[in-house]
Amino acid sequence: MPSQIVSLVVNGERREFIAAPGATLLACLRESLGLIAAKRGCAQGACGTCTVLVEGRPEASCLVPVETVAGASVRTLEGVTAGGELDEVQSAFIDCFATQCGFCTSGMIMVAEALLERNPDPSEDDVIEAVSGNVCRCTGYRPIVIAIMEAARRRRERAVPR
Amino acid sequence: MAKLRGRGFASVNYPTGMNLGGDPSQALIHATTTGTFVVSLSSVDLGQGIKTIAAQCAAETLGLPMGNVLVDTADTDTGPHCMGTFASRGSHRVGNAVIMAAAEARGVMLEVAAEELEVDAADLETDGSGYIMVRGAQDKRVHVTDLAMAAHFKHGRTISGRGVYLKEPSVPVPETGEMDPDSCQAHACTVAVVEVDDETGVVEVLELFNAYEVGRALNPAMATQQVEGGAWMGVSHALFETTEPYYPLRDHGPRDFSAYLMPGPADIPSQHSVILERPAANGPYGAKGIGEMTANAPIPAIANAIFDACGVRLTSMPFTPESVLRGLDALRMEEPC
């Protein structure tokens, strides 16, 4: 099977690149498009550090053959920092000290973005469930859960017109 | 059938560093033309935060803001020597080396400032915001950015410093076994509260109370994070991580980390942590190492809490549901009917 040209809408911008058969979404993002925020951890869909949003849903991009999502809208951590400003999730991760070595952080932030998109007022259990597919070996998870709760609070406050 | 609650505690004394055949770490500092002090190290930051600690030690000693310090751990092949990231040694060894290098660089910085301001270097002080000034005459001052520029282009000086911390080799005295293996020891105690399900054998850690004597917490947020992240690893060792419970053959065991059990975010206990400070004489600003010890005390504390909850004394990790149930069965066999 020959390589083919694949088109995606990545962080709002249409991008085209050549993909070998079976090339993963993760490999294409990192190697063809130079978007290296999503990390290659286990490469088996178990650790979650490669998480990106495909049509708004969090997906383990290491398991997604890119041709199966051709034409789709993909959001990566690079697309979260709109206009160079950190968003509520990112700034809450800093303020709540929810990152240590940083290898899981990109995936954690993306699952948080997806959660807050569909549920602006999550319970702690909702947050725990959302990050349950993502492994962190440094923090013990607690600061991450607290940061996402804090981000949700900040985003709700911002949404209230003054 | 019931969920039985128990509480246990354990303490740990943990050495900072080893003496190996002599254990050195080096640091080199130099100022760029714009007054950024580059700290060159071969010490690797894999998330434990040595770059932050090194920057804090350099800024504190130089008397400059953190923003004037850049820590470069680029290349272990060409950089100054470091033995490595192990034995909870980084903050202690590297911190001391950075302080030594920064003290030398500060000396040169004040010498050049003395030339620039035409005063005696002994009369100069730093204000922590980037100015070097004459003590008692604060309008006679120069900013470090201007000073570094002048050092390069006017005075022909290199503002730099060298540092090394060496833990000297120590061999045991044959008759007594006596030796000097470490630099200092940190101390900690963890109390675990667990719930044991006597029907399923599942142990759940509900709460951990951690008290850590760390010498000095150079960065309290990072110290607390290390304590609680490390405790999570302890819970993981105590209750989860094993290649064993696969039946009937070892061949059915996990081949990779996706089949290797670790606690997830839903398995975390709530933690309460206290940091106590008794500065170590040979530590950088009194700090001891607390890297590895944080995973230690939770394990025996959990074992003791299981014993307290249901009377089962487990001595090998992990404390799986199977081992708890076998222990409960053995206790029932002992009891007269």
Chai-1 contact restraints between the chains, C-beta under 6 A:
chainA,res_idxA,chainB,res_idxB,connection_type,confidence,min_distance_angstrom,max_distance_angstrom,comment,restraint_id
A,C42,B,F257,contact,1.0,0.0,6.0,A-B,restraint_1
A,C42,B,S258,contact,1.0,0.0,6.0,A-B,restraint_2
A,Q44,B,S258,contact,1.0,0.0,6.0,A-B,restraint_3
A,A46,B,S258,contact,1.0,0.0,6.0,A-B,restraint_4
A,F97,B,A221,contact,1.0,0.0,6.0,A-B,restraint_5
A,F97,B,Q225,contact,1.0,0.0,6.0,A-B,restraint_6
A,Q100,B,G47,contact,1.0,0.0,6.0,A-B,restraint_7
A,C101,B,G47,contact,1.0,0.0,6.0,A-B,restraint_8
A,I128,B,P265,contact,1.0,0.0,6.0,A-B,restraint_9
A,I128,B,A266,contact,1.0,0.0,6.0,A-B,restraint_10
A,V131,B,P265,contact,1.0,0.0,6.0,A-B,restraint_11
A,S132,B,G264,contact,1.0,0.0,6.0,A-B,restraint_12
A,S132,B,P265,contact,1.0,0.0,6.0,A-B,restraint_13
A,C138,B,G47,contact,1.0,0.0,6.0,A-B,restraint_14
A,C138,B,G229,contact,1.0,0.0,6.0,A-B,restraint_15
A,T139,B,G229,contact,1.0,0.0,6.0,A-B,restraint_16
A,G140,B,E228,contact,1.0,0.0,6.0,A-B,restraint_17
A,G140,B,G229,contact,1.0,0.0,6.0,A-B,restraint_18
A,G140,B,W232,contact,1.0,0.0,6.0,A-B,restraint_19
A,G140,B,I268,contact,1.0,0.0,6.0,A-B,restraint_20
A,Y141,B,P265,contact,1.0,0.0,6.0,A-B,restraint_21
A,Y141,B,I268,contact,1.0,0.0,6.0,A-B,restraint_22
A,R142,B,I268,contact,1.0,0.0,6.0,A-B,restraint_23
